[in-house]
Amino acid sequence: MVSLFSFIGEIVEPKSFAGLFGAAPSIALASLGLTIVSRGAANAAIECRSMLIGAVAFGCYSATVTRLLARWRMPAMRAAIGALGVWFAVAYGLWFLVLD
């Protein structure tokens, strides 16, 4: 899996995305492997759900920042900081939905 994501990182343009495809999946897989060995599959399942929720929340955050930058011509720092509320709302909202 790590090799596959590294390969995707090499063929994707622009090259600034290569780090996303090369590092993030490797760290996630290593983290899950260590969790399974040290704490069992049940804790790894919780960690997996948390990673998925974080990814969805980050996607919503990114879409919000993009919208603020493109449509409203907001300065990058203001857009990035202003959209943090979206990330928190989505992350915590999904987490509470999953827990119930």
CNS distance restraints for C-alpha pairs under 8 A (distance, minus, plus):
assign (resid   1 and name CA) (resid   5 and name CA) 6.30 0.50 0.50
assign (resid   2 and name CA) (resid   6 and name CA) 6.13 0.50 0.50
assign (resid   2 and name CA) (resid  22 and name CA) 7.18 0.50 0.50
assign (resid   2 and name CA) (resid  25 and name CA) 6.64 0.50 0.50
assign (resid   2 and name CA) (resid  26 and name CA) 5.49 0.50 0.50
assign (resid   3 and name CA) (resid   7 and name CA) 6.05 0.50 0.50
assign (resid   4 and name CA) (resid   8 and name CA) 6.29 0.50 0.50
assign (resid   5 and name CA) (resid   9 and name CA) 6.14 0.50 0.50
assign (resid   5 and name CA) (resid  21 and name CA) 5.16 0.50 0.50
assign (resid   5 and name CA) (resid  22 and name CA) 5.59 0.50 0.50
assign (resid   5 and name CA) (resid  25 and name CA) 7.06 0.50 0.50
assign (resid   6 and name CA) (resid  10 and name CA) 6.33 0.50 0.50
assign (resid   6 and name CA) (resid  18 and name CA) 7.46 0.50 0.50
assign (resid   6 and name CA) (resid  21 and name CA) 5.96 0.50 0.50
assign (resid   6 and name CA) (resid  22 and name CA) 4.41 0.50 0.50
assign (resid   6 and name CA) (resid  23 and name CA) 7.96 0.50 0.50
assign (resid   7 and name CA) (resid  11 and name CA) 6.53 0.50 0.50
assign (resid   7 and name CA) (resid  22 and name CA) 7.93 0.50 0.50
assign (resid   8 and name CA) (resid  12 and name CA) 6.05 0.50 0.50
assign (resid   8 and name CA) (resid  18 and name CA) 7.61 0.50 0.50
assign (resid   8 and name CA) (resid  21 and name CA) 6.52 0.50 0.50
assign (resid   8 and name CA) (resid  22 and name CA) 7.97 0.50 0.50
assign (resid   9 and name CA) (resid  15 and name CA) 7.48 0.50 0.50
assign (resid   9 and name CA) (resid  17 and name CA) 6.56 0.50 0.50
assign (resid   9 and name CA) (resid  18 and name CA) 3.90 0.50 0.50
assign (resid   9 and name CA) (resid  19 and name CA) 6.83 0.50 0.50
assign (resid   9 and name CA) (resid  20 and name CA) 7.32 0.50 0.50
assign (resid   9 and name CA) (resid  21 and name CA) 4.89 0.50 0.50
assign (resid   9 and name CA) (resid  22 and name CA) 5.83 0.50 0.50
assign (resid  10 and name CA) (resid  15 and name CA) 7.31 0.50 0.50
assign (resid  10 and name CA) (resid  18 and name CA) 6.01 0.50 0.50
assign (resid  12 and name CA) (resid  17 and name CA) 6.96 0.50 0.50
assign (resid  12 and name CA) (resid  18 and name CA) 6.83 0.50 0.50
assign (resid  13 and name CA) (resid  17 and name CA) 7.10 0.50 0.50
assign (resid  14 and name CA) (resid  18 and name CA) 7.85 0.50 0.50
assign (resid  17 and name CA) (resid  21 and name CA) 6.74 0.50 0.50
assign (resid  18 and name CA) (resid  22 and name CA) 5.94 0.50 0.50
assign (resid  19 and name CA) (resid  23 and name CA) 5.59 0.50 0.50
assign (resid  19 and name CA) (resid  24 and name CA) 7.57 0.50 0.50
assign (resid  20 and name CA) (resid  24 and name CA) 5.61 0.50 0.50
assign (resid  20 and name CA) (resid  25 and name CA) 7.95 0.50 0.50
assign (resid  21 and name CA) (resid  25 and name CA) 6.66 0.50 0.50
assign (resid  22 and name CA) (resid  26 and name CA) 6.86 0.50 0.50
assign (resid  23 and name CA) (resid  27 and name CA) 6.19 0.50 0.50
assign (resid  24 and name CA) (resid  28 and name CA) 6.14 0.50 0.50
assign (resid  25 and name CA) (resid  29 and name CA) 6.02 0.50 0.50
assign (resid  26 and name CA) (resid  30 and name CA) 6.09 0.50 0.50
assign (resid  27 and name CA) (resid  31 and name CA) 5.95 0.50 0.50
assign (resid  28 and name CA) (resid  32 and name CA) 6.13 0.50 0.50
assign (resid  29 and name CA) (resid  33 and name CA) 6.05 0.50 0.50
assign (resid  30 and name CA) (resid  34 and name CA) 6.15 0.50 0.50
assign (resid  31 and name CA) (resid  35 and name CA) 6.11 0.50 0.50
assign (resid  32 and name CA) (resid  36 and name CA) 6.13 0.50 0.50
assign (resid  32 and name CA) (resid  44 and name CA) 5.80 0.50 0.50
assign (resid  32 and name CA) (resid  47 and name CA) 7.32 0.50 0.50
assign (resid  32 and name CA) (resid  48 and name CA) 7.53 0.50 0.50
assign (resid  33 and name CA) (resid  37 and name CA) 6.31 0.50 0.50
assign (resid  34 and name CA) (resid  38 and name CA) 5.99 0.50 0.50
assign (resid  35 and name CA) (resid  39 and name CA) 5.34 0.50 0.50
assign (resid  35 and name CA) (resid  40 and name CA) 6.45 0.50 0.50
assign (resid  35 and name CA) (resid  41 and name CA) 7.58 0.50 0.50
assign (resid  35 and name CA) (resid  43 and name CA) 6.88 0.50 0.50
assign (resid  35 and name CA) (resid  44 and name CA) 5.57 0.50 0.50
assign (resid  36 and name CA) (resid  40 and name CA) 4.32 0.50 0.50
assign (resid  36 and name CA) (resid  41 and name CA) 5.02 0.50 0.50
assign (resid  36 and name CA) (resid  43 and name CA) 7.24 0.50 0.50
assign (resid  36 and name CA) (resid  44 and name CA) 5.63 0.50 0.50
assign (resid  39 and name CA) (resid  43 and name CA) 6.16 0.50 0.50
assign (resid  39 and name CA) (resid  44 and name CA) 7.59 0.50 0.50
assign (resid  40 and name CA) (resid  44 and name CA) 6.55 0.50 0.50
assign (resid  41 and name CA) (resid  45 and name CA) 6.11 0.50 0.50
assign (resid  42 and name CA) (resid  46 and name CA) 6.58 0.50 0.50
assign (resid  43 and name CA) (resid  47 and name CA) 6.25 0.50 0.50
assign (resid  44 and name CA) (resid  48 and name CA) 6.07 0.50 0.50
assign (resid  45 and name CA) (resid  49 and name CA) 6.28 0.50 0.50
assign (resid  46 and name CA) (resid  50 and name CA) 6.21 0.50 0.50
assign (resid  47 and name CA) (resid  51 and name CA) 6.21 0.50 0.50
assign (resid  48 and name CA) (resid  52 and name CA) 6.26 0.50 0.50
assign (resid  49 and name CA) (resid  53 and name CA) 6.11 0.50 0.50
assign (resid  50 and name CA) (resid  54 and name CA) 6.04 0.50 0.50
assign (resid  50 and name CA) (resid  95 and name CA) 7.60 0.50 0.50
assign (resid  51 and name CA) (resid  55 and name CA) 6.12 0.50 0.50
assign (resid  52 and name CA) (resid  56 and name CA) 6.27 0.50 0.50
assign (resid  53 and name CA) (resid  57 and name CA) 6.11 0.50 0.50
assign (resid  53 and name CA) (resid  91 and name CA) 6.00 0.50 0.50
assign (resid  53 and name CA) (resid  94 and name CA) 6.49 0.50 0.50
assign (resid  53 and name CA) (resid  95 and name CA) 6.89 0.50 0.50
assign (resid  54 and name CA) (resid  58 and name CA) 5.97 0.50 0.50
assign (resid  54 and name CA) (resid  91 and name CA) 6.05 0.50 0.50
assign (resid  55 and name CA) (resid  59 and name CA) 6.12 0.50 0.50
assign (resid  56 and name CA) (resid  60 and name CA) 6.34 0.50 0.50
assign (resid  56 and name CA) (resid  90 and name CA) 7.84 0.50 0.50
assign (resid  56 and name CA) (resid  91 and name CA) 7.68 0.50 0.50
assign (resid  57 and name CA) (resid  61 and name CA) 6.14 0.50 0.50
assign (resid  57 and name CA) (resid  86 and name CA) 7.69 0.50 0.50
assign (resid  57 and name CA) (resid  87 and name CA) 5.10 0.50 0.50
assign (resid  57 and name CA) (resid  88 and name CA) 7.48 0.50 0.50
assign (resid  57 and name CA) (resid  90 and name CA) 5.23 0.50 0.50
assign (resid  57 and name CA) (resid  91 and name CA) 5.15 0.50 0.50
assign (resid  58 and name CA) (resid  62 and name CA) 6.01 0.50 0.50
assign (resid  58 and name CA) (resid  87 and name CA) 6.11 0.50 0.50
assign (resid  59 and name CA) (resid  63 and name CA) 6.14 0.50 0.50
assign (resid  60 and name CA) (resid  64 and name CA) 6.14 0.50 0.50
assign (resid  60 and name CA) (resid  86 and name CA) 7.08 0.50 0.50
assign (resid  60 and name CA) (resid  87 and name CA) 6.71 0.50 0.50
assign (resid  60 and name CA) (resid  90 and name CA) 7.57 0.50 0.50
assign (resid  61 and name CA) (resid  65 and name CA) 6.19 0.50 0.50
assign (resid  61 and name CA) (resid  83 and name CA) 6.01 0.50 0.50
assign (resid  61 and name CA) (resid  84 and name CA) 6.81 0.50 0.50
assign (resid  61 and name CA) (resid  86 and name CA) 5.83 0.50 0.50
assign (resid  61 and name CA) (resid  87 and name CA) 5.12 0.50 0.50
assign (resid  62 and name CA) (resid  66 and name CA) 6.08 0.50 0.50
assign (resid  63 and name CA) (resid  67 and name CA) 6.14 0.50 0.50
assign (resid  64 and name CA) (resid  68 and name CA) 6.14 0.50 0.50
assign (resid  64 and name CA) (resid  83 and name CA) 6.27 0.50 0.50
assign (resid  64 and name CA) (resid  86 and name CA) 7.63 0.50 0.50
assign (resid  65 and name CA) (resid  69 and name CA) 6.09 0.50 0.50
assign (resid  65 and name CA) (resid  79 and name CA) 5.52 0.50 0.50
assign (resid  65 and name CA) (resid  80 and name CA) 5.90 0.50 0.50
assign (resid  65 and name CA) (resid  83 and name CA) 6.09 0.50 0.50
assign (resid  66 and name CA) (resid  70 and name CA) 5.93 0.50 0.50
assign (resid  67 and name CA) (resid  71 and name CA) 5.52 0.50 0.50
assign (resid  67 and name CA) (resid  72 and name CA) 7.20 0.50 0.50
assign (resid  68 and name CA) (resid  72 and name CA) 5.09 0.50 0.50
assign (resid  68 and name CA) (resid  73 and name CA) 6.43 0.50 0.50
assign (resid  68 and name CA) (resid  74 and name CA) 5.82 0.50 0.50
assign (resid  68 and name CA) (resid  79 and name CA) 5.96 0.50 0.50
assign (resid  69 and name CA) (resid  73 and name CA) 4.80 0.50 0.50
assign (resid  69 and name CA) (resid  74 and name CA) 5.10 0.50 0.50
assign (resid  69 and name CA) (resid  75 and name CA) 6.84 0.50 0.50
assign (resid  69 and name CA) (resid  76 and name CA) 6.62 0.50 0.50
assign (resid  69 and name CA) (resid  79 and name CA) 6.66 0.50 0.50
assign (resid  70 and name CA) (resid  74 and name CA) 7.84 0.50 0.50
assign (resid  74 and name CA) (resid  78 and name CA) 6.74 0.50 0.50
assign (resid  74 and name CA) (resid  79 and name CA) 6.05 0.50 0.50
assign (resid  75 and name CA) (resid  79 and name CA) 6.17 0.50 0.50
assign (resid  76 and name CA) (resid  80 and name CA) 6.03 0.50 0.50
assign (resid  77 and name CA) (resid  81 and name CA) 6.12 0.50 0.50
assign (resid  78 and name CA) (resid  82 and name CA) 5.71 0.50 0.50
assign (resid  79 and name CA) (resid  83 and name CA) 5.98 0.50 0.50
assign (resid  80 and name CA) (resid  84 and name CA) 6.73 0.50 0.50
assign (resid  83 and name CA) (resid  87 and name CA) 6.81 0.50 0.50
assign (resid  84 and name CA) (resid  88 and name CA) 6.30 0.50 0.50
assign (resid  85 and name CA) (resid  89 and name CA) 5.98 0.50 0.50
assign (resid  86 and name CA) (resid  90 and name CA) 6.04 0.50 0.50
assign (resid  87 and name CA) (resid  91 and name CA) 5.93 0.50 0.50
assign (resid  88 and name CA) (resid  92 and name CA) 5.87 0.50 0.50
assign (resid  89 and name CA) (resid  93 and name CA) 5.68 0.50 0.50
assign (resid  90 and name CA) (resid  94 and name CA) 5.93 0.50 0.50
assign (resid  91 and name CA) (resid  95 and name CA) 6.06 0.50 0.50
assign (resid  92 and name CA) (resid  96 and name CA) 6.13 0.50 0.50
assign (resid  93 and name CA) (resid  97 and name CA) 6.29 0.50 0.50
assign (resid  94 and name CA) (resid  98 and name CA) 6.09 0.50 0.50
assign (resid  95 and name CA) (resid  99 and name CA) 6.16 0.50 0.50
assign (resid  96 and name CA) (resid 100 and name CA) 6.40 0.50 0.50
